Every structure is written in C-alpha cells, then in structure tokens.
Amino acid sequence: MKKLVALLVAMMMLTAMLPVMAMADSAIDTSEHVVITYLVTGDIPTNRTEEVLAKINEKLTEKVNAELKIRWIEWTDWTTKYNLALATQSGDIDLIGTATDWLNAWPNIQKGAFLPLSEDMLKTYAPKTWEQVPAENWELCKYNGEIYLMPEDHYAQWTNHGFMYRGDWAREAGLENGVHSWADLAVYFQYIKDNKPDVIPWDANGNGSSYGPQMAGGWQTSHTTNVYIEGIGVDLFYGVSKDDPYTLSNYYIEGDELVNFAKEMKKWADAGYWRTDVLNYTGDVAAEMEEGKTGAHQHHTQTWTGERTTMEKKQPGSDLGFFWFGEEMNNVVGLNITHGAMAVAMTSKNPERALMVYDLMRNDPEIYRLMQYGIEGDMYTIDENGYIVRPEGYEQSKDGVDLNYWWGRNDDLELRDGKKDWEAIDALYAAYDAVKINYPYGRVVFDLANVQMYLDNLSNVYNTYMPRIVFGMMDDPEAYVAEFRAQLKAAGIDICMQEIQRQLDAVYGK
C-alpha cells in the first residue's frame, strides 16, 4: 500500500511539472519562468520576426519554461558596440553569438566575457549538442583547458571569396569554360571594356571591403600555396603551405609575387576596369550587377549561391559563375568550425536554462525551422522534393524572419531553397571538397599582448598602402611595394613574426 501511495504521489508531481518539463530532465528545476537574452549582430528586422519569435517562445515555454529576447547589435559601428556590450555586461545578456575570426571570441574569452562550460553542464543542459559535437571539435573550443564555445560544426558552408561574373559575357569573350584564373578575369574585363561602353567591368566599392584577405589575399592564395592564419588582426600572416602550415610565410617582406600583384593591378587600373575614384566609391555593386551596369562582384561563395538565382531573374541567361580565389593552385581551406559559435555570458543569471534554450534552438526541428524559415503553411511549404517553397510575392524584407542564427545551424534540419540552382551549387561544393584542407590552426589561441603595439602599427601601414596596391594607384609598383615593405619592417613585422612563430611552435612543435 505504501508503495502504491508513493507511486501516486510521484505521478501527481510529474504531471504537475509536465508543461514545463517536456524536454528537461526530471532532476532539472524549471519551475521558475525565465527570460534568456540573446545578443546578436544585425539590424533590427522590420518583417515578421516578432510574430515568429512569439511562436518560438510558446514552444520554449512549453519545453523549458523560458522565453527568448533578442538584443540586437546593429551594423553601424557594430564592432565597438559588440565589444562594449561584452565588456559592460551585468547579467543583462545570457547567450552571445560569437566567432573566433570576425567577432574576437578568443580576446573576449581572455578578458573574461564568457562563462567556462564544464562537460557536466553541457551533458546535462545541452545533451543533444554535446552528443553531436565530436570530441576533437570540443578540443578546438577550449582555452586553458576549459570549453567556452559551442561550435557551428554541423553545417556546411563556404565563405571563401572570389569573383562572380556573367557566364554569357565570358563566352562572348571567348572564355567558353568560364573564368578560372586571374588571367581569365583580365580577358573578361577587357572584353567588357571594349564592347560594352555603358558597363564598368568591375564597379568596385573601394571603401575598404575589397582588399586585405579578399583581393590581396586572393591573389596570394591563387599564386602561392600560402594558408591564411586567422585571429591576429592584420592580414599579413600566412603559413607556407598545407604541407608546411606551421612555418610562417615571408610573402609580405620578400619575393616577387607581391610585386607581380601590384604590377597587374596597375595594368588593370590603367585599362579602366574600375572607377578612377574607386577608393571613394561606396555603391552597391551587387545591385549594379543585377541592373547590368557592371560585370563582376567580388564576394564569397554563400553570396553567389543566392545571387545566381537573382541574376537569372533580373538578367535572364546571365549564367552567373564564380571564380574562387586559390582555384589555380587548388588552394582552399574549409571554414573554421568557430567561424560561428555560441557562448554563455559570464554574468548570465540563468546559464543552465540558457544552455537548454540553445540546445533547442540547435536541435529541436519545430523551433529550428521557426527560427530559420518562419511559420510552415503560411510563410513556406515543402514540395515533393523536400525543398522549401515561398508563397507568390514573398519578400524576405517584408514577409520573412531574420534572427541571424549563425552560431549553431544544423544540416540535419536545414531545408534547401527550391529556387536555388542546386546542380551548379553542388558542383562547386564538390570541387572544393576534392581539394580542401581543414583549417589547420584551430588549436592555437594567440596571446598578442606583448606585440599588440607592433600589430597596431602594422595595421596602420597595411591600411595605408594596401588599398593603393589593390587598385593600382601608384606610378611605380615595384618601388611602391619596396616602400611598403620598408614601412612594415619599421613598424615591427619581424618582432611579430618571431612571436607568432614561437606560439605556433609551442602548440604544434617544430
């Protein structure tokens, strides 16, 4: 009889807790409703995001008795605002979208912005994420032996840069197989210059977004086997090759290849492939390409996958191709798994519940697809091929949802856009997969405190000289590169290289 009474009491207690424990372990107390604030970069959306978020919060409340609140770091002066939010946190944020390459995750970890996550915490409060991420990937999320990041490692994407170009115009230029080298690109641009007087071959936005690891680094990876090293803050540091990635390349301080780049860009400038006032131009190059006013747009692969569809709609038959930097040398590196990652704020008042919410954001099919696509049957349907189909007249800026969830996307739950050209996309991805290497520097967290002053000086030199090199704005390219190199020496590049090499050797051996 006593056993029966105890069983009935236990069942009553369980029943009372079911509304808030559909996902939670019975040992986890979710009786108090909490708000989890999620810090994310992006402009505040004006579409149906709030409506969708309300539905997400119904599900979160049902499953873990929590709701999600978004704190936006808008794109205007976003770097300063983001780092300030982390530096001044006072329990006002819980989940933080971050990255080791473009959102300073390692420096912010070193400054104490993120909470260390024990294995027990992750196993208890984010069990599906814990199971999905392999042990070797958790190792890449550690600093001083502690896990600080949950990586976006179960989502295939390519953000390597290159040039989008019109396949129809390339064929007119005699490039039957398209543009596959910088030499081909010059032929393509010259054809446009000679035959399409109302079109600027590449109407480059020269305000800073088109050089550095894109243009200068693009030439470098196309003409050498060098491998870019992230997280140092100035784009001067590369490993020699995929076979010798842990020895620093001397590309920027000696050799002919940087000179060759400067000479070629001088030829392109003299030929009129871009505006003479390019460094002051801030136009929308993608929009111009869609209007037929320019022949190329320099951006990354992910952008091309959508732009190819847009161009076909706006410029029928354009057959937008993609020449990827490194193509001549088969030199492409898979995306770092912490290019997107989620962290828990050090001052979070509810870190356990924050982990539970993240686990649902990443792994619950219903919540995931609300976040990524909106309301099924209203904002999208799924066709017989499993592709997502939007209603007639759908516009993302008005009818969509934008939660900028770039920190734990999951290919198991993704839906392919039925409007994209997956035959072309899959072919390009297959070409990448055939030659790629994994990012080789994931285990090193650079401590740059002793050389930060020199790195700041190098950044100033780089940002002074590189725009003019990229856009051929010098009378004597060879002399200008020599001057650039002398300034790098004076700014302390040798000291920085010695320190960075020392830290690489300490992690990977010599």
Rosetta blueprint (number, residue, H / E / L):
1 M L
2 K H
3 K H
4 L H
5 V H
6 A H
7 L H
8 L H
9 V H
10 A H
11 M H
12 M H
13 M H
14 L H
15 T H
16 A H
17 M H
18 L H
19 P H
20 V H
21 M L
22 A L
23 M L
24 A L
25 D L
26 S L
27 A L
28 I L
29 D L
30 T L
31 S L
32 E L
33 H L
34 V E
35 V E
36 I E
37 T E
38 Y E
39 L E
40 V E
41 T E
42 G L
43 D L
44 I L
45 P L
46 T L
47 N L
48 R L
49 T H
50 E H
51 E H
52 V H
53 L H
54 A H
55 K H
56 I H
57 N H
58 E H
59 K H
60 L H
61 T H
62 E H
63 K H
64 V H
65 N L
66 A E
67 E E
68 L E
69 K E
70 I E
71 R E
72 W E
73 I E
74 E L
75 W L
76 T L
77 D L
78 W H
79 T H
80 T H
81 K H
82 Y H
83 N H
84 L H
85 A H
86 L H
87 A H
88 T L
89 Q L
90 S L
91 G L
92 D L
93 I L
94 D L
95 L E
96 I E
97 G E
98 T E
99 A L
100 T L
101 D L
102 W L
103 L L
104 N L
105 A H
106 W H
107 P H
108 N H
109 I H
110 Q H
111 K L
112 G L
113 A L
114 F E
115 L L
116 P L
117 L E
118 S L
119 E H
120 D H
121 M H
122 L H
123 K H
124 T H
125 Y H
126 A L
127 P H
128 K H
129 T H
130 W H
131 E H
132 Q H
133 V L
134 P L
135 A H
136 E H
137 N H
138 W H
139 E H
140 L L
141 C L
142 K E
143 Y E
144 N L
145 G L
146 E E
147 I E
148 Y L
149 L L
150 M E
151 P E
152 E L
153 D L
154 H E
155 Y L
156 A L
157 Q L
158 W L
159 T L
160 N L
161 H E
162 G E
163 F E
164 M E
165 Y E
166 R E
167 G H
168 D H
169 W H
170 A H
171 R H
172 E H
173 A L
174 G L
175 L L
176 E L
177 N L
178 G L
179 V L
180 H L
181 S L
182 W H
183 A H
184 D H
185 L H
186 A H
187 V H
188 Y H
189 F H
190 Q H
191 Y H
192 I H
193 K H
194 D H
195 N H
196 K L
197 P L
198 D L
199 V L
200 I E
201 P L
202 W L
203 D L
204 A L
205 N L
206 G L
207 N L
208 G L
209 S L
210 S L
211 Y L
212 G L
213 P L
214 Q L
215 M H
216 A H
217 G H
218 G H
219 W H
220 Q H
221 T H
222 S H
223 H H
224 T L
225 T L
226 N L
227 V E
228 Y E
229 I L
230 E L
231 G L
232 I L
233 G L
234 V L
235 D L
236 L L
237 F L
238 Y E
239 G E
240 V L
241 S L
242 K L
243 D L
244 D L
245 P L
246 Y L
247 T L
248 L E
249 S L
250 N L
251 Y L
252 Y L
253 I L
254 E L
255 G L
256 D L
257 E H
258 L H
259 V H
260 N H
261 F H
262 A H
263 K H
264 E H
265 M H
266 K H
267 K H
268 W H
269 A H
270 D H
271 A H
272 G L
273 Y L
274 W L
275 R L
276 T L
277 D L
278 V H
279 L H
280 N H
281 Y L
282 T L
283 G L
284 D L
285 V H
286 A H
287 A H
288 E H
289 M H
290 E H
291 E L
292 G L
293 K L
294 T E
295 G L
296 A E
297 H E
298 Q E
299 H E
300 H E
301 T H
302 Q H
303 T H
304 W H
305 T H
306 G H
307 E H
308 R H
309 T H
310 T H
311 M H
312 E H
313 K H
314 K H
315 Q L
316 P L
317 G L
318 S L
319 D L
320 L E
321 G E
322 F E
323 F E
324 W E
325 F L
326 G L
327 E H
328 E H
329 M H
330 N L
331 N L
332 V L
333 V E
334 G L
335 L L
336 N L
337 I L
338 T L
339 H L
340 G L
341 A E
342 M E
343 A E
344 V E
345 A E
346 M L
347 T L
348 S L
349 K L
350 N L
351 P H
352 E H
353 R H
354 A H
355 L H
356 M H
357 V H
358 Y H
359 D H
360 L H
361 M H
362 R H
363 N H
364 D L
365 P H
366 E H
367 I H
368 Y H
369 R H
370 L H
371 M H
372 Q H
373 Y H
374 G L
375 I L
376 E E
377 G L
378 D L
379 M L
380 Y E
381 T E
382 I E
383 D L
384 E L
385 N L
386 G L
387 Y L
388 I E
389 V E
390 R L
391 P L
392 E L
393 G L
394 Y L
395 E L
396 Q H
397 S H
398 K H
399 D H
400 G L
401 V L
402 D L
403 L L
404 N L
405 Y L
406 W L
407 W L
408 G L
409 R L
410 N E
411 D L
412 D L
413 L L
414 E L
415 L L
416 R L
417 D E
418 G L
419 K L
420 K L
421 D L
422 W H
423 E H
424 A H
425 I H
426 D H
427 A H
428 L H
429 Y H
430 A H
431 A H
432 Y H
433 D H
434 A H
435 V H
436 K L
437 I E
438 N L
439 Y L
440 P L
441 Y L
442 G L
443 R L
444 V L
445 V L
446 F L
447 D L
448 L L
449 A H
450 N H
451 V H
452 Q H
453 M H
454 Y H
455 L H
456 D H
457 N H
458 L H
459 S H
460 N H
461 V H
462 Y H
463 N H
464 T H
465 Y H
466 M H
467 P H
468 R H
469 I H
470 V H
471 F L
472 G L
473 M L
474 M L
475 D L
476 D L
477 P H
478 E H
479 A H
480 Y H
481 V H
482 A H
483 E H
484 F H
485 R H
486 A H
487 Q H
488 L H
489 K H
490 A H
491 A H
492 G L
493 I H
494 D H
495 I H
496 C H
497 M H
498 Q H
499 E H
500 I H
501 Q H
502 R H
503 Q H
504 L H
505 D H
506 A H
507 V H
508 Y H
509 G L
510 K L
